[in-house]
Amino acid sequence: MTLICVCADKRYRLINSNGTTRNDDTNHKIFSFKDLPLVILNHGINRFKNRDWKKYCSDYETSGRWRGKDQFQIVNDFSLFIEKDVVDELNLHKNDKYAVGFLICGKTFYDTKYKVNELFWIIDNGMISFQTLRHKAFIQTGDDRAKQYIRQIISNTKVGSEAYWKNMKLLQMENELRRLFLLAVGEKKKVGGEEFSDEFETKSI
């Protein structure tokens, strides 16, 4: 049985009323369901209509809409649940390029294995596009520069392969993700980057 371990930084890039941004590195970007081995992670814009993304997750869980659905049905249903407010928020930034992403990871009573799917909206010059992505093995998502740091670290290793992770226990996975995150922090500092926080958290399901 394949299990899942996730790692997220703690940065919110808050957008001021005048269009400038500021960083807040004290946040949690992993939401855990209470009654399912299911977690949701956020990247990109973190607030919609001045509500934190985790409040939407909590409201979705409380609604019970997920009951009787498998993981991919939950992915589609959560997209319907949150899409209007995500699109409305993105439309506030028509002249810029912003993204909103959610990783939905885990399984339900109707799934035979753990899965990872991603909802991804992006606005670029006033045009909004949307994708639902299915992921396997070692997944990197979020800021493009952050992904570049990781690629530099693993380019000559087997870390990106499914086989590398397949026989690891959860504690080993967590330790490896921590190691990779700290290496990415080091790469970021070498070039004076500000794409993500130095602080992070992990979660296993």
C-alpha atoms as a printed R data frame, in Angstrom:
    type eleno elety resid chain resno       x      y       z
1   ATOM     1    CA   MET     A     1   0.000  0.000   0.000
2   ATOM     2    CA   THR     A     2   1.422  3.365  -1.043
3   ATOM     3    CA   LEU     A     3   1.155  6.087   1.593
4   ATOM     4    CA   ILE     A     4   1.677  9.826   1.280
5   ATOM     5    CA   CYS     A     5   3.978 12.309   2.989
6   ATOM     6    CA   VAL     A     6   3.752 16.034   2.220
7   ATOM     7    CA   CYS     A     7   5.876 19.070   3.016
8   ATOM     8    CA   ALA     A     8   4.880 22.745   2.803
9   ATOM     9    CA   ASP     A     9   6.531 26.031   3.621
10  ATOM    10    CA   LYS     A    10   4.770 28.587   5.853
11  ATOM    11    CA   ARG     A    11   4.710 31.701   3.682
12  ATOM    12    CA   TYR     A    12   1.645 33.699   2.698
13  ATOM    13    CA   ARG     A    13   2.396 36.420   0.189
14  ATOM    14    CA   LEU     A    14  -0.226 38.976   1.167
15  ATOM    15    CA   ILE     A    15  -1.420 41.478  -1.420
16  ATOM    16    CA   ASN     A    16  -1.842 45.029  -0.108
17  ATOM    17    CA   SER     A    17  -4.617 47.329  -1.293
18  ATOM    18    CA   ASN     A    18  -2.118 49.289  -3.395
19  ATOM    19    CA   GLY     A    19  -1.004 46.129  -5.212
20  ATOM    20    CA   THR     A    20   2.295 45.651  -3.353
21  ATOM    21    CA   THR     A    21   2.982 42.410  -1.479
22  ATOM    22    CA   ARG     A    22   4.383 41.458   1.913
23  ATOM    23    CA   ASN     A    23   5.414 38.101   3.367
24  ATOM    24    CA   ASP     A    24   3.977 36.360   6.436
25  ATOM    25    CA   ASP     A    25   5.941 33.219   7.388
26  ATOM    26    CA   THR     A    26   3.797 32.065  10.329
27  ATOM    27    CA   ASN     A    27   1.088 30.108   8.499
28  ATOM    28    CA   HIS     A    28   0.064 26.472   8.098
29  ATOM    29    CA   LYS     A    29  -0.556 25.323   4.535
30  ATOM    30    CA   ILE     A    30  -1.759 21.766   5.211
31  ATOM    31    CA   PHE     A    31  -5.406 21.079   6.108
32  ATOM    32    CA   SER     A    32  -6.297 17.626   7.486
33  ATOM    33    CA   PHE     A    33  -9.745 16.040   7.377
34  ATOM    34    CA   LYS     A    34 -10.847 14.638  10.717
35  ATOM    35    CA   ASP     A    35 -12.707 11.550   9.445
36  ATOM    36    CA   LEU     A    36 -10.655 10.624   6.368
37  ATOM    37    CA   PRO     A    37  -6.966 10.096   5.594
38  ATOM    38    CA   LEU     A    38  -7.153 13.137   3.330
39  ATOM    39    CA   VAL     A    39  -5.196 16.404   3.338
40  ATOM    40    CA   ILE     A    40  -5.382 19.566   1.226
41  ATOM    41    CA   LEU     A    41  -2.415 21.862   0.581
42  ATOM    42    CA   ASN     A    42  -2.583 25.357  -0.877
43  ATOM    43    CA   HIS     A    43  -0.176 27.358  -3.004
44  ATOM    44    CA   GLY     A    44  -0.444 30.675  -4.782
45  ATOM    45    CA   ILE     A    45  -3.056 33.112  -3.465
46  ATOM    46    CA   ASN     A    46  -4.084 32.096   0.061
47  ATOM    47    CA   ARG     A    47  -7.184 34.224   0.688
48  ATOM    48    CA   PHE     A    48 -10.379 34.649  -1.315
49  ATOM    49    CA   LYS     A    49 -12.856 37.415  -0.456
50  ATOM    50    CA   ASN     A    50 -10.703 38.058   2.614
51  ATOM    51    CA   ARG     A    51 -11.216 34.491   3.910
52  ATOM    52    CA   ASP     A    52  -8.334 32.116   4.553
53  ATOM    53    CA   TRP     A    53  -8.282 29.078   2.234
54  ATOM    54    CA   LYS     A    54  -8.445 26.720   5.233
55  ATOM    55    CA   LYS     A    55 -11.851 28.171   6.163
56  ATOM    56    CA   TYR     A    56 -13.151 26.955   2.800
57  ATOM    57    CA   CYS     A    57 -11.710 23.505   3.506
58  ATOM    58    CA   SER     A    58 -13.311 23.450   6.950
59  ATOM    59    CA   ASP     A    59 -16.668 24.549   5.524
60  ATOM    60    CA   TYR     A    60 -16.425 21.866   2.839
61  ATOM    61    CA   GLU     A    61 -15.691 19.156   5.402
62  ATOM    62    CA   THR     A    62 -18.532 20.354   7.664
63  ATOM    63    CA   SER     A    63 -20.962 20.393   4.721
64  ATOM    64    CA   GLY     A    64 -20.662 16.618   4.330
65  ATOM    65    CA   ARG     A    65 -20.662 16.935   0.534
66  ATOM    66    CA   TRP     A    66 -17.681 14.574   0.408
67  ATOM    67    CA   ARG     A    67 -19.578 11.658   1.928
68  ATOM    68    CA   GLY     A    68 -20.235  8.798  -0.501
69  ATOM    69    CA   LYS     A    69 -17.558 10.041  -2.934
70  ATOM    70    CA   ASP     A    70 -14.202  8.609  -3.918
71  ATOM    71    CA   GLN     A    71 -11.082 10.778  -3.915
72  ATOM    72    CA   PHE     A    72 -11.346 12.003  -7.499
73  ATOM    73    CA   GLN     A    73 -15.055 12.809  -7.055
74  ATOM    74    CA   ILE     A    74 -14.099 14.865  -3.997
75  ATOM    75    CA   VAL     A    75 -11.489 16.692  -6.085
76  ATOM    76    CA   ASN     A    76 -14.121 17.639  -8.668
77  ATOM    77    CA   ASP     A    77 -16.701 18.533  -6.028
78  ATOM    78    CA   PHE     A    78 -14.262 20.695  -4.054
79  ATOM    79    CA   SER     A    79 -13.453 22.500  -7.299
80  ATOM    80    CA   LEU     A    80 -17.148 23.321  -7.759
81  ATOM    81    CA   PHE     A    81 -17.414 24.352  -4.103
82  ATOM    82    CA   ILE     A    82 -14.589 26.912  -4.246
83  ATOM    83    CA   GLU     A    83 -14.311 27.920  -7.901
84  ATOM    84    CA   LYS     A    84 -16.500 31.041  -7.923
85  ATOM    85    CA   ASP     A    85 -14.613 32.715  -5.081
86  ATOM    86    CA   VAL     A    86 -11.242 31.697  -6.566
87  ATOM    87    CA   VAL     A    87 -12.189 33.154  -9.962
88  ATOM    88    CA   ASP     A    88 -13.567 36.327  -8.371
89  ATOM    89    CA   GLU     A    89 -10.295 36.768  -6.471
90  ATOM    90    CA   LEU     A    90  -8.171 36.192  -9.567
91  ATOM    91    CA   ASN     A    91 -10.237 38.736 -11.495
92  ATOM    92    CA   LEU     A    92  -9.083 41.376  -9.011
93  ATOM    93    CA   HIS     A    93  -5.609 40.947 -10.551
94  ATOM    94    CA   LYS     A    94  -6.432 41.139 -14.254
95  ATOM    95    CA   ASN     A    95  -3.267 42.999 -15.207
96  ATOM    96    CA   ASP     A    96  -0.923 40.595 -13.435
97  ATOM    97    CA   LYS     A    97  -0.077 36.894 -13.330
98  ATOM    98    CA   TYR     A    98  -1.352 35.041 -10.264
99  ATOM    99    CA   ALA     A    99  -2.185 31.421  -9.517
100 ATOM   100    CA   VAL     A   100  -4.253 29.415  -7.041
101 ATOM   101    CA   GLY     A   101  -3.505 25.753  -6.478
102 ATOM   102    CA   PHE     A   102  -4.737 22.956  -4.223
103 ATOM   103    CA   LEU     A   103  -3.188 19.527  -3.794
104 ATOM   104    CA   ILE     A   104  -5.746 16.991  -2.551
105 ATOM   105    CA   CYS     A   105  -3.969 13.929  -1.195
106 ATOM   106    CA   GLY     A   106  -5.157 10.679   0.350
107 ATOM   107    CA   LYS     A   107  -7.949  8.164  -0.034
108 ATOM   108    CA   THR     A   108 -11.549  7.481   0.921
109 ATOM   109    CA   PHE     A   109 -13.479  4.336   1.824
110 ATOM   110    CA   TYR     A   110 -14.110  3.899  -1.924
111 ATOM   111    CA   ASP     A   111 -10.461  4.004  -3.040
112 ATOM   112    CA   THR     A   112  -8.023  1.115  -3.114
113 ATOM   113    CA   LYS     A   113  -4.923  3.314  -2.961
114 ATOM   114    CA   TYR     A   114  -3.726  6.745  -1.949
115 ATOM   115    CA   LYS     A   115  -3.818  9.374  -4.699
116 ATOM   116    CA   VAL     A   116  -2.682 12.955  -5.304
117 ATOM   117    CA   ASN     A   117  -4.625 15.359  -7.533
118 ATOM   118    CA   GLU     A   118  -4.163 19.076  -8.067
119 ATOM   119    CA   LEU     A   119  -6.573 21.877  -8.880
120 ATOM   120    CA   PHE     A   120  -4.798 24.787 -10.559
121 ATOM   121    CA   TRP     A   121  -6.169 28.167 -11.687
122 ATOM   122    CA   ILE     A   122  -4.007 30.896 -13.234
123 ATOM   123    CA   ILE     A   123  -4.750 34.394 -14.522
124 ATOM   124    CA   ASP     A   124  -2.383 35.951 -17.054
125 ATOM   125    CA   ASN     A   125  -3.223 39.244 -18.773
126 ATOM   126    CA   GLY     A   126  -6.885 38.883 -17.872
127 ATOM   127    CA   MET     A   127  -7.279 35.300 -19.111
128 ATOM   128    CA   ILE     A   128  -8.088 32.568 -16.572
129 ATOM   129    CA   SER     A   129  -7.211 28.947 -17.279
130 ATOM   130    CA   PHE     A   130  -7.899 25.880 -15.131
131 ATOM   131    CA   GLN     A   131  -6.464 22.376 -14.933
132 ATOM   132    CA   THR     A   132  -7.012 19.234 -12.892
133 ATOM   133    CA   LEU     A   133  -3.721 17.345 -12.675
134 ATOM   134    CA   ARG     A   134  -3.006 13.797 -11.500
135 ATOM   135    CA   HIS     A   135   0.358 13.235  -9.829
136 ATOM   136    CA   LYS     A   136   2.537 10.252  -8.970
137 ATOM   137    CA   ALA     A   137   5.859  9.652  -7.219
138 ATOM   138    CA   PHE     A   138   7.842 12.737  -6.122
139 ATOM   139    CA   ILE     A   139   5.719 15.833  -6.715
140 ATOM   140    CA   GLN     A   140   6.900 19.432  -6.908
141 ATOM   141    CA   THR     A   141   4.411 22.245  -7.230
142 ATOM   142    CA   GLY     A   142   4.017 25.891  -6.338
143 ATOM   143    CA   ASP     A   143   6.521 28.635  -7.144
144 ATOM   144    CA   ASP     A   144   8.541 27.999 -10.336
145 ATOM   145    CA   ARG     A   145  11.815 29.190  -8.823
146 ATOM   146    CA   ALA     A   146  11.332 26.936  -5.798
147 ATOM   147    CA   LYS     A   147  10.819 23.984  -8.137
148 ATOM   148    CA   GLN     A   148  13.987 24.983  -9.954
149 ATOM   149    CA   TYR     A   149  16.005 24.810  -6.726
150 ATOM   150    CA   ILE     A   150  14.726 21.274  -6.106
151 ATOM   151    CA   ARG     A   151  15.479 20.199  -9.675
152 ATOM   152    CA   GLN     A   152  19.061 21.429  -9.259
153 ATOM   153    CA   ILE     A   153  19.405 19.352  -6.094
154 ATOM   154    CA   ILE     A   154  17.992 16.101  -7.513
155 ATOM   155    CA   SER     A   155  19.143 16.381 -11.137
156 ATOM   156    CA   ASN     A   156  21.849 13.722 -10.797
157 ATOM   157    CA   THR     A   157  20.022 11.486  -8.304
158 ATOM   158    CA   LYS     A   158  17.143  9.022  -8.300
159 ATOM   159    CA   VAL     A   159  15.036 11.149  -5.930
160 ATOM   160    CA   GLY     A   160  12.527 12.021  -8.651
161 ATOM   161    CA   SER     A   161  11.738  8.388  -9.451
162 ATOM   162    CA   GLU     A   162   8.858  6.386  -8.022
163 ATOM   163    CA   ALA     A   163  11.221  3.515  -7.190
164 ATOM   164    CA   TYR     A   164  13.303  5.742  -4.889
165 ATOM   165    CA   TRP     A   165  10.347  6.304  -2.553
166 ATOM   166    CA   LYS     A   166   8.481  3.039  -2.987
167 ATOM   167    CA   ASN     A   167  10.017  1.024  -0.141
168 ATOM   168    CA   MET     A   168  10.416  3.869   2.341
169 ATOM   169    CA   LYS     A   169   8.501  3.962   5.581
170 ATOM   170    CA   LEU     A   170   6.664  7.165   6.450
171 ATOM   171    CA   LEU     A   171   9.313  8.383   8.895
172 ATOM   172    CA   GLN     A   172  11.979  7.896   6.225
173 ATOM   173    CA   MET     A   173   9.873  9.854   3.732
174 ATOM   174    CA   GLU     A   174   9.396 12.704   6.189
175 ATOM   175    CA   ASN     A   175  13.118 12.856   6.966
176 ATOM   176    CA   GLU     A   176  13.969 12.885   3.269
177 ATOM   177    CA   LEU     A   177  11.487 15.682   2.537
178 ATOM   178    CA   ARG     A   178  12.948 17.699   5.405
179 ATOM   179    CA   ARG     A   179  16.448 17.163   4.020
180 ATOM   180    CA   LEU     A   180  15.402 18.273   0.527
181 ATOM   181    CA   PHE     A   181  13.559 21.323   1.850
182 ATOM   182    CA   LEU     A   182  16.582 22.473   3.842
183 ATOM   183    CA   LEU     A   183  18.793 21.991   0.786
184 ATOM   184    CA   ALA     A   184  16.329 24.101  -1.235
185 ATOM   185    CA   VAL     A   185  16.514 26.805   1.456
186 ATOM   186    CA   GLY     A   186  20.287 26.749   1.057
187 ATOM   187    CA   GLU     A   187  20.016 27.119  -2.728
188 ATOM   188    CA   LYS     A   188  17.567 30.000  -2.284
189 ATOM   189    CA   LYS     A   189  19.905 31.836   0.085
190 ATOM   190    CA   LYS     A   190  22.860 31.466  -2.301
191 ATOM   191    CA   VAL     A   191  21.082 33.595  -4.899
192 ATOM   192    CA   GLY     A   192  19.238 35.885  -2.471
193 ATOM   193    CA   GLY     A   193  15.832 34.419  -3.312
194 ATOM   194    CA   GLU     A   194  12.601 35.203  -1.451
195 ATOM   195    CA   GLU     A   195  10.216 32.693  -3.031
196 ATOM   196    CA   PHE     A   196   9.317 30.687   0.093
197 ATOM   197    CA   SER     A   197   9.908 30.672   3.848
198 ATOM   198    CA   ASP     A   198  12.761 28.972   5.664
199 ATOM   199    CA   GLU     A   199  10.172 27.406   7.976
200 ATOM   200    CA   PHE     A   200   8.108 24.376   6.952
201 ATOM   201    CA   GLU     A   201   5.941 21.519   8.178
202 ATOM   202    CA   THR     A   202   5.343 17.919   7.135
203 ATOM   203    CA   LYS     A   203   2.367 15.591   7.380
204 ATOM   204    CA   SER     A   204   2.035 11.846   6.787
205 ATOM   205    CA   ILE     A   205  -1.147  9.934   5.993
